Each structure stands twice: as structure tokens, then as C-alpha cells.
Amino acid sequence: MGVVISKPAINLREQLTEASAVVPYEQRQFHFDNLVTNGTFDTNTDWTFAGSGWSIDTTNGVATHAAGAVGYLMQAVGQTPGKAYHISFNVSGRTAGSFSVNLGLTSFIANASTNGTFNLTGVPTNTNTLTITGDASFDGSFDNVSVYEIDPADNKVIHTMPKGWKPLHVFEDGALQREGSAYDYTVEYDGFNYIIKETVAPVAPYSTTVIGVRA
């Protein structure tokens, strides 16, 4: 003898609507750019010059200092005193002199005199500007400048979600990222906020976009 079990059809849309009415569900998109605007120097409107010698080539996207006098290239940066930050940039064409980089009043590198890619970490003590200084004889170019907040425990770039939100999907420059320490990012919770930690620091032109949901 067989047993017949009759179950009504389930309308998933109705079920979701009912569930949403009990537990409000909301998604929102968040953008996490680095703290420097136009770190690739495709415009000169975000940088302030002091002293002399600096010029910006918007066609090639580089800032160049020519020997002759001490010059300062500055941009206001919204860092928080006491938090740790990662600064990266490229130096090319350097033929003479040296340069220094400060975040606020904190020196990240002083009197450097080589070409290459620089990755620096430090903890600024005040809110001020990112300052790149070329001494009187410095001749060279800067490109791909970026400043990101990091976790000082491991120097990984972090993005803190607004209070009450947690990440659902993470995109880097439009590409979907994979969660996991062996992949693209991990998620941590400090008791107040969810924190996205990048496995590899993003480069200057990239931005991180997160689809978040109410925690």
C-alpha cells in the first residue's frame, strides 16, 4: 500500500516577502578608494605646489621635479592620527638628488635616492597632508601614489564597514573577489564593525566596492 503526501506549491517570491517583513533585509553599495586623489597624476587639480621645480604631465600621468630648488608636492589626506597607513608609489628617471615623503608630520621616508617601487608603512601623529619633497638637486618622476589604512599587526590593507553593516560581496576594480586567507580577502569583526582585509594591497587606480547587508 502506498502513501501519498500532498504538499502545496511554494511561491519563493511570497516566502521572501514574508521573511523580509519579519527580518528587514537591506543591501547597499559601499566604495573604498585610497586616500589620494589622482595618484596616477592624470590631472593636477588635486595637488598643491610649494617651493619650485614640480610639474605634472597629465598625458603620461606623472609628476616630475627638476633640479634647481627645493619643491613640495602636497595633497590633503583624511587620515586619522594614531592609525597605521600604507603608502606606495613609483619613482623613475631619477638622475640626481633625493626625496622625502611625509604623512602629516610623520616621515615615511627621508633622503631616498633610488628609482623603483616603494611600499612604506607608518603611524601619523596628526591630520595634515601627504607631502612629497624633492631637494634642490632632485631630478625624477613620481607615479601611482596611494595611501591606505592598514592593520598594524600584519600591514594588510583594511576597509572598515559602516557600523551595522557586513559585507556580502567584494569587488576589486569591478572583479568579484574570493573570501579566504588563501584568496583575495578575509573578514574580521572587532565587536563593533566588520573589517575587510585585503590579501594583496590594491594599486593606486583601483577601488574596492562592497555590497553590504544589514548585520
N, C-alpha and C positions, 0 to 999 in steps of 0.2 A: 504494500500500500504506500503510495507516495504522499508526500506532504507539500502542499502548495503554500508558499509565503508570498503575500501580496504587499509590495512597498510602493508608496506613492512616488511619482517622479519628483525630483528635486530641481528647483529653479535656482541655480547658483547666484544669479543676479539678485533675486529676492533675499536669499540667505545672506549675501554680503551686505545688502542694505539693512537687514535686521541686525547683523553683527555690528555694523558701523553705528547704529543707533544706540547700542549698549556700550560699546567701547569706541569712542570717537577716533577715527583714523584720518591722519592728515600727512601729506607729503609736501616737501618744499625743497627747492634747489638752492644750494649754497656755493659760492665761489671763493676759493682761497688762492689769491695771487701772491707773488712775492712782494716784499715791501717797497721795491724800487720800481718806479715807472720808467718805461723805455730804457731798460738796461742794455738793450741792443743798439741804442742811440739812433733810432730811426727818426727822431725829432729832437729839437734842442729846447723845447718849451718847458721841460720839467727839471732842467738843471740850471744852477746859478753859478756864474763865473766870478772869481775874485783873483786879484793879482793879474797876471797876464800869461799868455802862452797857449791857453787851451782853445781848441776849435772842435766843432762837431761836423763830421761828414755824414749827412743823412742818407746819402746814396749808398755808401758802403756800411753804414751803421756803426761807426767807430768814433771815439773821442781821442784826439791826438794833442799832445803837449809838445811844443817846440822849444828848444833851449833858448834861453835869453833872460828869464826871470822866474821867480817862484810863482806858481799858479795853483789855484784851488778850484776843483770841480765839486759842487755841493748839491745835494738834494735832501729836502726834508723827509724824514723817515719816522713812521709812527711806532717805534719800538717802545717796549715797556722796561724801565730801569730794573735791573736785577734778574731779568730773564736772559736766557742764553740764545745766541744767534749764530747762524752760519752765513758767511759772506764768501761768494765765489766770483771770479772774473778772469778774463784772459788778457794778457799783456803781449803785444807783438811789436816788432820793428824797433825795439829799444836799442839804441846805439850808444847812449851816454847817460850819466846821471842816475838818480834814484827816486823812488816814490814811496809815499806812506799812505795808509788807509785808516781812518778813524770812524767809529760809530759813536756819536755823541762825543764825549771827552775821552773815550776809551780807545787806545791804539790797538788795532788788529794786526798791523804790520808796519814796521818803520824802516826807512832807508833800504828798501829792497832794490836790487839792481839786475834782475834777470827777466827774460821773457818766459812765457809759459802760462799754465792754468793754475790759479791759486784757489785753495779752499781753506778758509780760516774760521775759527770759532772763538767766541769770547762773550763776556757779560758786560754790557754797557752800564754805566752808573748814572746816566741821565738821559733825558729825551732831548734830542737835538737833531743833528743832520749826519748823513753819510758824507764824508769828506775824503776826496782823493787829491793828494798833494804831489805835484811834481817839483823837484828842486830846480834851482836856476839853470842847471845843465841837463835836466832830464829831457830826453827826446824819445818818444814812444807812444803807442796807442793802446786804449782800453776798449773792451767789448764784453758783452754777455755778463753784465753785473747783476747779481741777485743777492737778496737778503731774506732769509727765512728764520723763523723761530725754530729752535731745536730742543730736544730733551738732553740736558747736560750729562745724563748718565751714560748715553751711548752716542751722542751727537747726531741723532736721527732727526730729520725734519718732521715737525708735527703741525697738525691743523686741529684746533680745538672747536668742537661743535658748540653752537649756542646752547645755553642751559635749557634742558627739557627736550633736546633732540638727540637722536642717534643715527649713525649712517646706515643706509640701506644699500646704495650702490656708489662706487667711487670711480671717477673718470679722470684720466691724466691727458690733457690736450685732446679731449674727445674720445680717447680709447678706454674701454672698460677695463678696470684693474681687478686683480685677483687678491682676495684676502688670504693672509698666511705669512708666517715669518720667512718661508722659502720662496714667497712670491712677491707681490708688489707693496703690500701694506698690512699692518696689524691694527687692531682697535683695542684701546685701553680705556678703563673707567677709573677716574680718581676719586669717586664718591660724590662728585658734583657734575662733572662734564665727561662726555665721551671724546676721546682723543684719537685721531687718525695719525699713525706713524708711518711715514714713507720708508720703504726698504732702501731705495736709491733716491738721493736728493734730485728734485726736478731742476732742469736748467732754466736760464732766465726767461725765454719767451713762453714757457709753459705755464699753465694754470691748472689747479685741481678743482674739479666740480664734484659736489657730493649731493646725491638725492637722499634727504634725511626724512625720518618719520618721528612722530612724537614718541618720546620714551615712556 
